Amino acid sequence: MNLSSDLEALKTSPKTVGARQTAQAIQKGKAKVVFVAKDSDEWVVRDIIEMCKQKGIKLVFVDSKKELGKICGISVAASSAAIIE
């Protein structure tokens, strides 16, 4: 997949939104692709990025939290999201 198809899949697929739900999905082995906003505070997404690297989960960086929230269909910013099984 390329970036645009990953983002399109995020719009239509079952997903988690937010750092806590995304981290839980990764830990439970349910996350297929994880999205992280580039302007997120490092301490919020550090563990998510590390878990993705350790588990070999595809990691996609989005320009901003506002953009990621919009893609997820919510009216607030989101630091991370994941497409789940």
C-alpha positions as CSV (number, residue, x, y, z in Angstrom):
1,M,0.0,0.0,0.0
2,N,1.0,3.6,-0.5
3,L,0.3,6.5,1.8
4,S,-3.0,7.5,0.1
5,S,-4.3,4.0,0.1
6,D,-3.3,3.5,3.7
7,L,-5.2,6.8,4.6
8,E,-8.2,5.7,2.6
9,A,-8.2,2.3,4.4
10,L,-8.1,4.1,7.7
11,K,-11.3,6.0,6.8
12,T,-13.3,2.9,6.0
13,S,-11.8,0.1,8.2
14,P,-12.4,-0.8,11.8
15,K,-10.0,1.3,13.8
16,T,-8.8,2.6,17.1
17,V,-8.3,6.3,17.7
18,G,-6.0,7.8,20.4
19,A,-2.8,6.7,22.1
20,R,-4.4,4.5,24.8
21,Q,-6.6,2.5,22.4
22,T,-3.9,2.2,19.8
23,A,-1.4,0.9,22.3
24,Q,-3.9,-1.7,23.6
25,A,-4.6,-2.9,20.0
26,I,-0.8,-3.3,19.4
27,Q,-0.3,-5.2,22.6
28,K,-3.3,-7.5,21.8
29,G,-1.9,-8.2,18.3
30,K,-4.9,-6.6,16.6
31,A,-3.2,-3.6,14.9
32,K,-2.4,-4.1,11.3
33,V,-1.2,-0.6,10.4
34,V,-0.5,2.2,12.9
35,F,-0.7,5.9,12.1
36,V,1.1,8.6,14.2
37,A,0.8,12.3,13.8
38,K,4.2,14.0,13.3
39,D,3.3,16.9,15.7
40,S,2.4,14.6,18.6
41,D,4.3,15.0,21.8
42,E,7.1,12.5,21.8
43,W,6.2,11.1,25.2
44,V,2.7,10.3,24.0
45,V,3.7,8.2,21.0
46,R,7.2,6.9,22.0
47,D,5.9,3.5,23.2
48,I,3.6,3.1,20.3
49,I,6.4,3.6,17.8
50,E,8.7,1.3,19.7
51,M,6.1,-1.5,19.9
52,C,5.5,-1.2,16.2
53,K,9.2,-1.6,15.5
54,Q,9.4,-4.6,17.8
55,K,6.4,-6.4,16.4
56,G,7.0,-5.5,12.7
57,I,3.8,-3.5,12.4
58,K,3.7,-1.0,9.5
59,L,4.0,2.6,10.8
60,V,2.6,5.5,8.8
61,F,3.4,9.2,9.8
62,V,0.7,11.8,9.2
63,D,1.5,15.5,9.1
64,S,-0.6,16.6,12.0
65,K,-2.9,15.5,14.8
66,K,-5.7,17.6,13.3
67,E,-5.4,15.9,10.0
68,L,-5.3,12.4,11.6
69,G,-8.4,13.2,13.6
70,K,-10.2,14.4,10.5
71,I,-9.2,11.2,8.6
72,C,-10.6,9.1,11.5
73,G,-13.9,11.0,11.3
74,I,-13.6,12.8,14.6
75,S,-13.8,16.5,15.2
76,V,-10.8,16.7,17.5
77,A,-7.1,16.0,17.0
78,A,-5.7,12.5,17.4
79,S,-2.1,11.6,18.1
80,S,-2.4,8.0,16.8
81,A,-4.7,5.5,15.3
82,A,-4.6,2.0,14.0
83,I,-6.4,-0.2,11.5
84,I,-7.4,-3.3,13.4
85,E,-8.5,-6.8,12.5
